[in-house]
Amino acid sequence: MLVHPRLRTGADRATPTPHEPRHLAAALRLHRRASEAATAGITISDCRLPDLPLIYANPAFSHMTGYTIAEVIGRNCRFLQGGDTAQPGLVTLRAALRAGGDCAVLLRNHRKDGTPFWNELTMAPVRDEAGTLTHYIGIQTEVTARVHAEEALHHANAELERRVAARTAALVAAQYETLDRLARAAESRDDDTGQHTARVGATSAALARELGWPAEEADRLGRAAVLHDVGKIGIPDGVLLKPGPLTPAEFAVMRTHTTGGAAILAGSEHALLRLAEAIALGHHERWDGTGYPQGLVGAAIPLAGRIVAVADVFDALTHARPYKVAWPVADALAEIARQAGRQFDPAVVAAFLALRRRDAPPSASPRRRRRR
Ligand SMILES: Cc1cc2nc3c(=O)[nH]c(=O)nc-3n(C[C@H](O)[C@H](O)[C@H](O)COP(=O)(O)O)c2cc1C
């Protein structure tokens, strides 16, 4: 056994060679004292004997487990497992034993009195001079306090995340409610039921889902769509509530509900409001370029605006207005289909018709006066 010269005792120093018996005895005594002084548990198991019994355990192991050294010698270490035989650390440990390799694992062991404790085990194979595997050495450090601290931290983090999620959800709900009420404030001028914006929002979201939008984005579109007519808040009563046909000048004023709505929503750093701005501005554009306010053509019109345009017109057609009766749903659907490629994006129309074939939208109800 080789020992670093600095570790030799006075008696050792007198010896010319480390293989001299007196030196070996001193080295063994030192090793024994060292492992007895160690604060980590040290065990040696003999793999030449049946069932890998312990042939050595130091006092720290005894102290940690509550078993006397005499009680553990000759036993396989599995007596520490309690009922925890499937824990991940053991799976790794068994694989290392099968492979004759080493491992470092975290184990949930049990003391003699049954109390569990956490143990970091570093295990390594020991080979003889011929390279044959003869023993395993295990160095075991109790880390119960650390694992409990980590668990407490984990629980505290989970609780914190739960609270943040709950607060965030409440904040988002408050934002949505505020937007809905803003939409209702605008709508209350020409529709005291306040149902048009809600229906257009729901239909737009369903339409977006039909077009393959992810559910979250489709839901956001539905939320933003309720604000499509928010600009009507700035249209004078004389125009907005006029029972008869509008003059060209009045119609020009009416058309400013798009730019006016966009102006109310402009400059936000929130994606939802930016989307609402694009919808307010774009929902009267037409696929063929004859819409307003910008006369955009085809795909130049933001898709959100193209979707809301179909939802808005269908809802307007199927509900009574001061200047018209509610159309039968079949007629309204035929009109939407007829406008594919003219007023509406053909792809959005196709999705709308497919959607209608599957799920019928809310039924038509008589409406108070309303002007588009
Ligand atoms: C050096 C050494 C230390 C070990 N220490 C532990 C231990 O602290 N806890 C434990 O459950 N198993 C320990 N084992 C593993 C068991 O003794 C046993 O060999 C292993 O779990 C496979 O048997 P099993 O499939 O019946 O569980 C140790 C094995 C060796 C070789």
The ligand as a Tripos MOL2 file, in Angstrom:
@<TRIPOS>MOLECULE
LIG
   31    33     1     0     0
SMALL
NO_CHARGES

@<TRIPOS>ATOM
      1 C1        -21.5730    0.2570   -1.5970 C.3       1 LIG1
      2 C2        -23.0800    0.1480   -1.6990 C.ar      1 LIG1
      3 C3        -23.8800    1.0220   -0.9950 C.ar      1 LIG1
      4 C4        -25.2810    0.9540   -1.0930 C.ar      1 LIG1
      5 N1        -26.0400    1.8130   -0.3950 N.ar      1 LIG1
      6 C5        -27.3730    1.7200   -0.4500 C.ar      1 LIG1
      7 C6        -28.2010    2.5900    0.2860 C.ar      1 LIG1
      8 O1        -27.7320    3.4710    0.9790 O.2       1 LIG1
      9 N2        -29.5420    2.4530    0.1690 N.ar      1 LIG1
     10 C7        -30.1110    1.5080   -0.6130 C.ar      1 LIG1
     11 O2        -31.3230    1.4180   -0.6780 O.2       1 LIG1
     12 N3        -29.3430    0.6580   -1.3380 N.ar      1 LIG1
     13 C8        -28.0000    0.7450   -1.2630 C.ar      1 LIG1
     14 N4        -27.2260   -0.1050   -2.0010 N.ar      1 LIG1
     15 C9        -27.8480   -1.0260   -2.9490 C.3       1 LIG1
     16 C10       -28.4450   -2.2730   -2.3280 C.3       1 LIG1
     17 O3        -27.5070   -2.8400   -1.4520 O.3       1 LIG1
     18 C11       -28.8160   -3.2920   -3.3670 C.3       1 LIG1
     19 O4        -27.6780   -3.9330   -3.8190 O.3       1 LIG1
     20 C12       -29.4730   -2.7370   -4.5720 C.3       1 LIG1
     21 O5        -30.5540   -1.9360   -4.1780 O.3       1 LIG1
     22 C13       -29.9880   -3.8530   -5.4970 C.3       1 LIG1
     23 O6        -30.8710   -4.7080   -4.8060 O.3       1 LIG1
     24 P1        -32.4570   -4.6050   -4.9340 P.3       1 LIG1
     25 O7        -32.7720   -4.7640   -6.3950 O.co2     1 LIG1
     26 O8        -33.0240   -5.7000   -4.0860 O.co2     1 LIG1
     27 O9        -32.8530   -3.2430   -4.4630 O.co2     1 LIG1
     28 C14       -25.8480   -0.0390   -1.8930 C.ar      1 LIG1
     29 C15       -25.0400   -0.9370   -2.6160 C.ar      1 LIG1
     30 C16       -23.6630   -0.8430   -2.5160 C.ar      1 LIG1
     31 C17       -22.8160   -1.7960   -3.2970 C.3       1 LIG1
@<TRIPOS>BOND
     1     1     2 1
     2     2     3 ar
     3     2    30 ar
     4     3     4 ar
     5     4     5 ar
     6     4    28 ar
     7     5     6 ar
     8     6     7 ar
     9     6    13 1
    10     7     8 2
    11     7     9 ar
    12     9    10 ar
    13    10    11 2
    14    10    12 ar
    15    12    13 ar
    16    13    14 ar
    17    14    15 1
    18    14    28 ar
    19    15    16 1
    20    16    17 1
    21    16    18 1
    22    18    19 1
    23    18    20 1
    24    20    21 1
    25    20    22 1
    26    22    23 1
    27    23    24 1
    28    24    25 2
    29    24    26 1
    30    24    27 1
    31    28    29 ar
    32    29    30 ar
    33    30    31 1
@<TRIPOS>SUBSTRUCTURE
     1 LIG1         1 GROUP 0 **** ****
